[in-house]
């Protein structure tokens, strides 16, 4: 704030916020905006969301904000597949038996093969489509629910089903929704019914 108020950024038109920016500046809000020069017009957030930015304050000040929604699609879908395969193949319990020296024995559970399992994807945006493409490589059948069905090309041939059918018929469920007011209870409230 002191640097901004000193005039060090006079003439600056735009800024790019990286992953560490929030730890330096805090939430990008009206206080920060008021310290910036009147020339400041654009803010780019390096990531899929806008969590560290007060969009209403930016809008009010005439600052346009953009993000990079595809930035984390690969990394996020890789992590989803890693966790999915770990759960199916019982990686954690198997690692525990290795550490205990009981890996071989009559009670050894081998887990489940992903091949032939029906993967239900809730939210078929960039991450959901990326998860689907990678899961096909493991022989999984893909179905999805999204606010709107996607074109055959965009869905990669995945079957569009209702929300209830997705929950009732999926062997594995991958939740790929942005966390916001309209999605925060989407899954838990459906399970109550």
BELFEN-V797900 format. One record per helix or strand of 3 or more residues. SS is the DSSP state (alpha for helix, beta for strand). FROM is the first residue (numbers start at 0). TO is the last residue. If there is no record, write none. Layout:
SS:FROM:TO, SS:FROM:TO
This chain:
alpha:1:4, beta:13:16, alpha:20:24, alpha:29:34, beta:41:44, alpha:54:60, beta:63:66, alpha:72:87, alpha:90:99, beta:117:121, alpha:125:135, beta:140:144, alpha:151:154, alpha:162:168, beta:171:174, alpha:185:191
